[in-house]
Structure formats: C-alpha cells, structure tokens
Amino acid sequence: MTVDSLRTLYDSEEFFEGKQENLNYYSFLAGEEYLRRTARGRVERFAPLANGRRLLEVASAAGFFLAEAKAAGFDAEGVEFSGPMARYAAERWGVPVTAGSIEETDLDAEAYDVIASWGVMTIIRDPKALMAKFHAALKPGGVWAFNTYSRQSLWGRLMGSRWYILVPNTSQIHDDDTLKGLLDEAGFDLVARRRDRPYASIERLLFVLLSHVSHGVRDRFFERVHFLNKLVVPFRAPDAFEYVCVKR
C-alpha cells in the first residue's frame, strides 16, 4: 500500500475502533488493561540493558506502552501513523507523540537510549532502511526492542495463505535467517529472543481465532460475548517472537 493509502487506513475509526465494521481491531481502547500488562513486562525485560532514559516508541497507538515506560522512569515519546491515535496518546499521557510514518520521520543522530517498535516490522516497506535509521538514532550501546511474526512459526506453517496476519497493510514477513542477517548487517547484536508472551482478553483471543471464519459469523458472535473482555490471561503466541538488540 502507498503511504497515503496506509494513512487513510490508520486514520479511520474502522481500523482501531471498528466494532462490527472493523478492519482490524474490534476495539483497541477496550484492550487497555491487557495491553498495559504486556507493556509492563516488556519494559522490565529491556530496562536493565538501557544505559539512559530517553525512549522512543514507534507505532505507539493509544500510548499504553508509553504510559508504562513513563511510569518506569523513562523520558518517553512516540511516533504514530494514525493522527487520531497520536492525539489521544499525547493528550491522555502527557507525552510528545509525532503523527506520521516512521519511514518519513527524521530522527536525530544518537538521540535515544531505547527504541521500541511493537507490531511494526510487518508493515514496513523497506526494513533495511528502517534498521539503518534506528541504528543511527540510537546512542552507542543503545537498545532496540521489537516483536514480529515468523514465517517459520506454527501458525505460519499451518495456515499458509490463510494466515490471519496476511492483510492488505502487511508488507514483510521474515524467517529467522533473514531477520538475523538484516540485524547483523545493520550493526545490531541480538541479545535476547523469546516467544512473544503477551496478555490478552479471552474476547481478543477468540477474535483472532475467528478471523478465519466469515466476518458475518464472527460479528454475530461478538455481539454476545463482550463480557469476556474482562477475563485477561497470559499466553504464548504461536506465530510471533520478541527481540532485544544492542547497537554495536
């Protein structure tokens, strides 16, 4: 998709808060509890490696990760493609959030101690350029933490072309060798890799599982089970991994 097409998609209410007319999330804001619990764990894992406190989150959405990073003592700021979400995050959490594509946003050289980018790598059209940008923007020894889907994962192999992540805004799906090669070429040392273990509500898990059935069936089901959003559990993602890298 072009940048203008992506902007139209992410600026639309149907993407983040689409309800029955959703293009991705039934309600992103309704996931605050489990998204913040996930963010808290991620911050705790990379924080010991950070040499300073200035942090940039790319694709910060509603700012739930920024809120947790700020609470942990980081000087946090964000970049978010969706204009409405960027405004929401900045106003609610009192952190600076730039509205725009990270591929078009200039970053100062050696400005950050940490860059975090959750759910970003699949929508990047030029991952080599993005990695070079992150490397240049990090201070020596700076940390880049991210997660992404793996083509070699259980669901990637089982679902094939029916894999729910294969949507119009998806540009890149890597396997381990490709990703590790890109990281090494960009000047990053991979220091930690683990199966992504986020928190999610039972409603969100069912939403993903039912993405393989018709939207009409799924939407009729979700009209009756919103109470399941209050039931939050940790789980091991069958198709995504979390990475922590350090700038050489």
Buried (B, 14 or more C-beta within 10 A) or exposed (E): BEEEEBBEBBBBEBBBBBBEEBBBBBBBBBBBBBBBBBBBBBBEBBBEBBEBBBBBBBBBBBBBBBBBBBBBEBBBBBBBBBEBBBEBBBEEBEBBBBBBBBBEBEBEEBBBBBBBBBBBBBBBBEBEEBBBBBBBBBBEBBBBBBBBBBBBBEBBEEBEEEBBBBEEBEBBBBEEEBBBEBBEEBBBEBEEEEBBBBBBBBBBBBBBEBBEEEEEEBBEEBEEEEEBBEEBEEEEBBBBBBBBBBBE
